[in-house]
Amino acid sequence: MRLAVTLLSGGLDSTTVSAYARSKADRLVALTFRYGQTHGREVRSAAQVAEALGLRHEVVDITGYARLAWYSSLTNPQRFRVPADRLAGASREAGEDRDIPNTYVPLRNTLFLTLAAAYLESMALDAIEGEGIPTDDIDARIYIAPNAIDYSGYPDCRPEFYEKVRETLMYGSKLWTQYGVPMEIETPIIRLSKAGIVKMGMDLKAPLDRTWSCYLDGSEPCGRCDSCVLRARGFAQAGYPDPLPARPGMG
């Protein structure tokens, strides 16, 4: 019994990973969080992606988190402005600038993984204690879409972070301490370039036309934030047209 939770933000990366997870699980739930981000476009995109993939979709309201993680342009636009053209320039590769931008949300992935693990553990305990499925037959996994190659330098996108948090979640769970069933964390695209992610998404026939990557709201992506620049670079290097509307000044 392969039980899984996939973290779906509605962007290119998480959509690709969710399409991948769909073929790896018997029971898969997509989780999306309203964490107080500045706009709801990504949540709407996540719902459209989940529908296209035929996934059960849970949207969880944790908007109060923004009051705690207020030191970010994604949760506090009144104080911080999303940086533009930070990764611009043909000679400057993604991730080269190691200054962590203000789009980093304090400990966001740590929180998301904890909440996903709580949902997954509930699924697994119900299967064991409610359905009587033997523990040896339970496989429990969280799918998440960090990337350590083409990214903005966030500390919670590195492989070593996921190694440490996996151990923490295991030792804090009944599933592991009583039943010996680990909760694995799958990061399928962590070592892929953005072009590699685009190719993977296309191969999986992921609904990339329903995704939203821009840090800002609007009818079209801004074309200037880190996420837009990385996405555009990925599609260009992969040799595919971006299915979203053309970005201003980018054809």
C-alpha positions as CSV (number, residue, x, y, z in Angstrom):
1,M,0.0,0.0,0.0
2,R,1.8,3.1,-1.3
3,L,0.6,6.1,0.6
4,A,1.7,9.5,-0.4
5,V,1.3,13.3,-0.1
6,T,2.5,15.7,-2.7
7,L,3.0,19.4,-1.9
8,L,1.4,21.3,-4.8
9,S,1.9,25.1,-5.0
10,G,0.6,25.4,-8.6
11,G,4.0,26.2,-10.0
12,L,6.1,24.4,-12.7
13,D,8.2,22.4,-10.2
14,S,5.5,21.1,-7.9
15,T,3.3,20.3,-10.8
16,T,6.0,18.2,-12.4
17,V,6.7,16.4,-9.2
18,S,3.0,15.8,-8.6
19,A,2.6,14.3,-12.0
20,Y,5.6,12.1,-11.2
21,A,4.1,11.1,-7.8
22,R,0.8,10.1,-9.4
23,S,2.4,7.0,-11.0
24,K,4.2,6.1,-7.7
25,A,1.4,5.9,-5.2
26,D,-1.8,3.9,-4.7
27,R,-3.3,6.7,-2.6
28,L,-2.1,10.2,-3.3
29,V,-3.3,13.5,-1.8
30,A,-2.2,16.9,-3.1
31,L,-1.8,19.5,-0.3
32,T,-1.8,23.2,-1.0
33,F,-1.4,25.8,1.8
34,R,-2.9,29.3,2.1
35,Y,-0.1,30.6,4.3
36,G,-0.8,34.3,3.9
37,Q,1.0,34.7,0.6
38,T,0.3,38.0,-1.1
39,H,-2.0,36.7,-3.8
40,G,-4.2,33.7,-4.4
41,R,-3.3,33.0,-8.0
42,E,-1.0,30.1,-7.2
43,V,-3.7,28.5,-5.1
44,R,-6.2,28.7,-8.0
45,S,-3.5,27.2,-10.3
46,A,-2.9,24.4,-7.8
47,A,-6.6,23.5,-7.9
48,Q,-6.6,23.5,-11.7
49,V,-3.5,21.3,-11.8
50,A,-5.0,18.8,-9.2
51,E,-8.1,18.6,-11.3
52,A,-6.2,17.9,-14.5
53,L,-4.1,15.2,-12.8
54,G,-7.2,13.7,-11.2
55,L,-5.8,14.1,-7.7
56,R,-7.6,14.5,-4.4
57,H,-6.8,18.0,-3.4
58,E,-6.8,19.5,0.1
59,V,-6.3,23.3,0.5
60,V,-5.3,24.0,4.1
61,D,-5.7,27.5,5.6
62,I,-2.7,28.5,7.7
63,T,-2.9,32.2,6.9
64,G,-1.9,33.1,10.5
65,Y,1.6,31.9,9.6
66,A,2.2,35.1,7.7
67,R,2.1,37.0,11.0
68,L,5.0,34.8,12.2
69,A,7.0,34.7,9.0
70,W,6.6,38.4,8.3
71,Y,10.1,39.0,7.1
72,S,9.5,38.2,3.5
73,S,8.1,40.0,0.4
74,L,5.8,37.1,-0.2
75,T,4.0,37.7,3.2
76,N,4.6,41.3,3.9
77,P,4.6,43.3,0.6
78,Q,3.9,46.5,2.5
79,R,7.4,46.5,3.9
80,F,9.3,44.4,1.3
81,R,9.3,44.6,-2.5
82,V,9.8,41.6,-4.7
83,P,13.2,42.1,-6.3
84,A,13.3,42.4,-10.1
85,D,16.1,41.6,-12.6
86,R,18.2,40.0,-9.8
87,L,19.2,37.2,-12.1
88,A,19.4,39.2,-15.3
89,G,22.4,39.1,-17.6
90,A,23.6,36.4,-19.9
91,S,26.8,35.8,-17.9
92,R,25.1,35.4,-14.6
93,E,23.8,31.9,-13.8
94,A,21.0,31.0,-11.5
95,G,22.1,30.6,-7.9
96,E,25.4,32.4,-8.5
97,D,24.4,35.2,-6.2
98,R,24.4,33.5,-2.8
99,D,22.6,36.4,-1.0
100,I,19.3,34.9,0.0
101,P,16.6,37.2,-1.5
102,N,13.6,38.6,0.5
103,T,11.3,36.2,-1.3
104,Y,12.6,33.6,1.2
105,V,9.8,32.9,3.7
106,P,11.2,31.9,7.1
107,L,11.2,28.2,7.7
108,R,8.3,27.7,5.2
109,N,9.4,24.3,3.9
110,T,10.0,23.1,7.5
111,L,6.4,23.9,8.4
112,F,5.0,22.5,5.1
113,L,6.9,19.2,5.6
114,T,5.6,18.9,9.2
115,L,2.0,19.5,8.1
116,A,2.4,17.1,5.2
117,A,3.9,14.5,7.6
118,A,0.9,14.9,9.9
119,Y,-1.5,14.2,7.1
120,L,0.6,11.3,5.8
121,E,1.0,9.7,9.2
122,S,-2.8,9.9,9.7
123,M,-3.3,8.1,6.4
124,A,-0.8,5.4,7.4
125,L,-2.1,4.9,10.9
126,D,-5.7,4.6,9.6
127,A,-4.5,2.0,7.1
128,I,-2.7,0.0,9.9
129,E,-5.1,0.4,12.8
130,G,-8.3,1.1,10.9
131,E,-8.0,-1.2,7.9
132,G,-5.7,-3.8,9.4
133,I,-3.1,-3.6,6.7
134,P,0.2,-5.2,7.9
135,T,3.0,-2.7,8.7
136,D,5.3,-4.5,6.3
137,D,2.9,-3.6,3.5
138,I,2.9,0.2,4.2
139,D,5.0,2.6,2.2
140,A,4.6,6.2,3.2
141,R,6.2,9.1,1.2
142,I,6.1,12.9,0.9
143,Y,6.8,14.3,-2.5
144,I,8.1,17.9,-2.6
145,A,9.8,20.0,-5.3
146,P,12.9,21.7,-4.0
147,N,15.7,22.4,-6.6
148,A,19.3,23.0,-5.7
149,I,20.5,23.8,-9.2
150,D,18.4,26.6,-10.8
151,Y,17.1,28.3,-7.7
152,S,17.2,31.6,-5.7
153,G,19.6,30.3,-3.0
154,Y,17.0,29.3,-0.4
155,P,18.5,27.2,2.5
156,D,15.5,24.8,2.5
157,C,16.2,23.7,-1.1
158,R,19.4,21.8,-0.3
159,P,19.6,18.0,-0.1
160,E,21.2,18.1,3.4
161,F,18.1,19.9,4.8
162,Y,15.9,17.1,3.6
163,E,18.2,14.4,5.1
164,K,18.0,16.1,8.5
165,V,14.2,16.8,8.5
166,R,13.4,13.2,7.4
167,E,15.2,11.9,10.5
168,T,13.4,14.5,12.8
169,L,10.0,13.6,11.4
170,M,10.6,9.8,11.9
171,Y,11.7,10.1,15.5
172,G,8.7,12.4,16.3
173,S,6.1,10.1,14.8
174,K,4.1,7.1,16.2
175,L,4.4,5.5,12.8
176,W,8.1,5.0,13.2
177,T,8.6,4.7,16.9
178,Q,5.7,2.1,17.4
179,Y,5.4,0.5,14.0
180,G,8.8,0.9,12.5
181,V,7.4,2.5,9.3
182,P,9.5,5.4,8.0
183,M,8.2,8.4,6.3
184,E,10.4,9.0,3.3
185,I,10.8,12.4,1.6
186,E,11.1,12.3,-2.1
187,T,12.8,15.2,-4.0
188,P,12.8,14.0,-7.6
189,I,14.0,17.3,-9.2
190,I,16.4,18.5,-6.6
191,R,19.4,18.0,-8.8
192,L,17.8,18.9,-12.2
193,S,18.3,22.1,-14.1
194,K,15.2,24.1,-14.8
195,A,15.5,22.9,-18.4
196,G,15.6,19.3,-17.1
197,I,12.4,20.0,-15.0
198,V,10.6,21.3,-18.1
199,K,11.6,18.2,-20.1
200,M,10.5,16.0,-17.3
201,G,7.2,17.8,-17.1
202,M,6.6,17.5,-20.8
203,D,7.5,13.8,-20.8
204,L,5.0,13.2,-18.0
205,K,2.4,15.2,-19.8
206,A,2.0,17.4,-16.8
207,P,-0.5,20.3,-17.2
208,L,2.1,23.0,-17.4
209,D,-0.3,25.3,-19.1
210,R,-2.3,25.6,-15.8
211,T,0.7,26.5,-13.7
212,W,1.7,29.9,-12.3
213,S,5.3,30.6,-11.2
214,C,5.4,34.4,-10.9
215,Y,5.8,35.9,-7.4
216,L,3.3,38.6,-8.4
217,D,-0.4,38.6,-9.3
218,G,-1.7,39.7,-12.6
219,S,-3.1,38.5,-15.9
220,E,0.4,37.8,-17.2
221,P,3.7,36.9,-15.4
222,C,5.9,39.9,-14.6
223,G,8.9,38.4,-16.4
224,R,11.4,40.0,-14.0
225,C,11.2,38.2,-10.7
226,D,13.6,35.3,-10.0
227,S,10.9,32.7,-10.6
228,C,9.9,34.2,-13.9
229,V,13.5,34.5,-15.1
230,L,14.3,30.9,-14.1
231,R,11.1,29.6,-15.7
232,A,11.8,31.4,-19.0
233,R,15.4,30.2,-19.1
234,G,14.2,26.6,-18.5
235,F,11.7,26.6,-21.3
236,A,14.2,28.3,-23.7
237,Q,17.0,25.9,-22.9
238,A,14.7,22.8,-23.1
239,G,13.5,24.0,-26.5
240,Y,9.8,24.2,-25.6
241,P,7.5,27.3,-25.8
242,D,6.1,28.3,-22.4
243,P,2.3,27.6,-22.5
244,L,1.6,30.7,-20.4
245,P,1.0,34.1,-22.0
246,A,4.2,35.9,-23.3
247,R,6.0,37.9,-20.6
248,P,6.3,41.7,-21.1
249,G,9.5,42.4,-23.1
250,M,10.2,38.7,-23.6
251,G,8.3,38.0,-26.8
